[in-house]
Amino acid sequence: MADELNPRVPGGDAQALRAEALGQPGQRRFRMLAAIDGETHILWMEKQQLQALGLALEQLLEQLPDGPVLSSSDTVPGLLDEETRNQFRVGRIEIAFDEAVERIIIAAHDIEQDEVEELPTLALRISRAQARSLSAEAAHLVAQGRPRCPMCGSPMDPGGHVCPQQNGHLPLTFHDEDPDSLS
């Protein structure tokens, strides 16, 4: 992806940015909300996509040379409209760094229109502080999921888990598991 925004792609600088999970563990839906020029966009993602985006942002931040320290007034509170019609399900996400404006670019492709040569559905520029915050939010949301089985690593439901490592014997529940072994 080019280091600058294409004028034919909707997007711009994000005044507000937030990641969130809706629903109960095991049935949650994940999304990222971004306000650009006062207009909210909602990007629906899979848990793994949000986790990968958070990790990729963290790795990119580690690789970047120290930049200028900007004020933390990047985000305008109360700017996100959760009822917006600007919503799509993300198929592919690309990130880049625009040295000219010291911003990270996140380009998201709608899963229903995703083709290799197609332009992204939305491209937004975020500050390093916003990237750090989004990465931390993503890690926190992913960690709030169902506990993992200590034997097979599969998510455990509150009603129990029949572990394939036990050949279906000795179903484990949340209460059977040692709390110190949860990650």
C-alpha positions as CSV (number, residue, x, y, z in Angstrom):
1,M,0.0,0.0,0.0
2,A,1.2,3.5,-0.8
3,D,2.3,5.7,2.1
4,E,-0.3,8.3,1.3
5,L,-4.1,8.2,1.0
6,N,-5.5,7.9,-2.4
7,P,-8.0,10.7,-3.1
8,R,-10.5,8.1,-4.5
9,V,-10.6,6.2,-1.2
10,P,-12.9,7.5,1.6
11,G,-11.1,8.3,4.8
12,G,-8.7,10.7,6.5
13,D,-7.4,11.5,9.9
14,A,-9.3,9.8,12.8
15,Q,-10.5,12.2,15.4
16,A,-11.8,9.3,17.5
17,L,-11.1,5.6,17.5
18,R,-12.2,2.7,19.6
19,A,-12.3,-1.1,19.5
20,E,-15.0,-3.0,21.3
21,A,-16.7,-6.4,21.7
22,L,-20.4,-6.9,21.9
23,G,-22.1,-9.9,23.5
24,Q,-21.0,-12.7,25.8
25,P,-17.8,-14.6,25.4
26,G,-18.1,-17.3,22.8
27,Q,-20.8,-15.3,21.0
28,R,-19.1,-11.8,20.8
29,R,-18.9,-9.6,17.7
30,F,-15.9,-7.3,17.3
31,R,-15.7,-3.9,15.7
32,M,-13.7,-0.8,15.4
33,L,-15.3,2.6,15.4
34,A,-13.6,5.6,13.8
35,A,-14.7,9.2,13.4
36,I,-13.3,10.9,10.3
37,D,-14.3,14.5,9.6
38,G,-17.2,14.1,12.1
39,E,-18.5,11.0,10.3
40,T,-18.5,7.6,12.1
41,H,-17.4,4.4,10.3
42,I,-17.9,1.0,11.9
43,L,-15.6,-1.9,10.8
44,W,-16.9,-5.3,11.8
45,M,-14.1,-7.9,12.3
46,E,-13.4,-11.4,13.5
47,K,-11.6,-11.7,16.8
48,Q,-8.5,-12.9,15.1
49,Q,-8.5,-9.9,12.8
50,L,-8.7,-7.5,15.7
51,Q,-5.9,-9.4,17.5
52,A,-3.7,-9.4,14.4
53,L,-4.3,-5.6,13.8
54,G,-3.3,-4.9,17.4
55,L,-0.2,-7.0,17.2
56,A,0.8,-5.5,13.8
57,L,0.4,-2.0,15.2
58,E,2.5,-2.9,18.2
59,Q,5.2,-4.3,15.9
60,L,5.1,-1.3,13.6
61,L,5.4,1.1,16.6
62,E,8.5,-0.8,17.8
63,Q,10.2,-0.5,14.4
64,L,9.5,3.2,13.9
65,P,12.2,5.7,14.9
66,D,11.2,8.0,17.7
67,G,9.0,10.7,16.3
68,P,7.9,14.1,17.5
69,V,6.0,14.2,20.7
70,L,2.5,15.5,19.9
71,S,-0.1,16.6,22.3
72,S,-2.6,13.9,23.4
73,S,-5.5,15.9,22.1
74,D,-5.8,13.7,19.0
75,T,-9.1,12.2,20.1
76,V,-12.3,14.3,20.3
77,P,-14.6,12.7,22.9
78,G,-18.2,11.9,22.1
79,L,-17.7,11.9,18.4
80,L,-18.7,8.3,17.6
81,D,-22.2,7.6,16.3
82,E,-23.0,4.0,17.0
83,E,-26.1,4.1,14.7
84,T,-24.2,5.1,11.6
85,R,-25.0,3.5,8.3
86,N,-21.3,3.6,7.3
87,Q,-20.6,0.0,8.3
88,F,-19.0,-3.0,6.6
89,R,-17.4,-6.3,7.4
90,V,-13.6,-6.3,7.0
91,G,-12.1,-8.9,4.7
92,R,-8.5,-7.6,4.6
93,I,-6.6,-4.9,6.5
94,E,-3.3,-3.2,5.5
95,I,-1.2,-0.9,7.5
96,A,1.6,1.5,6.5
97,F,3.4,4.6,7.9
98,D,3.2,8.0,6.2
99,E,6.5,9.7,7.2
100,A,5.4,13.1,5.8
101,V,2.6,13.5,8.3
102,E,3.9,11.1,11.0
103,R,0.7,9.0,10.9
104,I,-0.1,5.3,10.6
105,I,-2.5,4.4,7.8
106,I,-5.0,1.6,8.3
107,A,-6.7,0.5,5.0
108,A,-9.7,-1.8,5.3
109,H,-11.3,-3.8,2.5
110,D,-15.0,-4.8,2.6
111,I,-15.2,-8.6,2.6
112,E,-18.0,-8.5,0.0
113,Q,-15.9,-6.4,-2.4
114,D,-12.4,-7.6,-1.6
115,E,-10.3,-8.3,-4.6
116,V,-6.5,-8.2,-4.8
117,E,-6.2,-5.1,-7.0
118,E,-9.3,-3.2,-5.6
119,L,-8.9,0.0,-3.6
120,P,-9.7,-0.2,0.1
121,T,-13.2,0.6,1.3
122,L,-11.8,3.0,4.0
123,A,-8.4,4.3,4.8
124,L,-7.8,6.2,8.0
125,R,-4.7,7.9,9.5
126,I,-4.0,7.6,13.2
127,S,-1.3,9.0,15.5
128,R,1.2,6.8,17.3
129,A,-0.8,7.4,20.5
130,Q,-4.0,6.3,18.9
131,A,-2.2,3.2,17.6
132,R,-0.9,2.3,21.0
133,S,-4.3,2.8,22.5
134,L,-6.0,0.7,19.8
135,S,-3.4,-2.1,20.2
136,A,-3.9,-2.1,24.0
137,E,-7.8,-2.2,23.6
138,A,-7.5,-5.1,21.1
139,A,-5.3,-7.1,23.5
140,H,-7.6,-6.4,26.4
141,L,-10.7,-7.4,24.4
142,V,-9.2,-10.7,23.1
143,A,-8.0,-11.6,26.7
144,Q,-11.6,-11.2,28.0
145,G,-12.8,-14.2,26.0
146,R,-13.5,-17.7,27.2
147,P,-10.8,-19.5,29.1
148,R,-8.7,-22.1,27.2
149,C,-8.6,-25.7,28.1
150,P,-5.2,-26.5,29.7
151,M,-5.0,-29.8,27.8
152,C,-6.0,-29.0,24.2
153,G,-6.1,-25.2,24.1
154,S,-9.7,-25.0,22.8
155,P,-12.1,-22.4,24.2
156,M,-14.2,-23.7,27.1
157,D,-18.0,-23.0,27.3
158,P,-19.6,-22.4,30.7
159,G,-21.6,-25.6,30.3
160,G,-18.4,-27.7,30.0
161,H,-15.9,-28.9,27.5
162,V,-15.3,-32.4,26.2
163,C,-11.6,-32.4,25.6
164,P,-10.3,-34.3,22.6
165,Q,-7.1,-35.0,24.6
166,Q,-9.2,-37.0,27.0
167,N,-11.0,-38.9,24.2
168,G,-14.3,-37.3,25.4
169,H,-13.9,-38.5,29.0
170,L,-13.8,-36.3,32.0
171,P,-15.5,-33.2,30.6
172,L,-13.9,-30.1,32.1
173,T,-15.9,-27.0,33.2
174,F,-14.8,-23.6,34.3
175,H,-14.8,-24.7,37.9
176,D,-12.6,-27.7,37.3
177,E,-9.8,-25.7,36.0
178,D,-7.0,-24.3,38.1
179,P,-7.5,-20.4,38.1
180,D,-3.7,-19.9,38.0
181,S,-3.4,-21.9,34.7
182,L,-5.7,-19.4,32.8
183,S,-3.8,-17.2,30.4
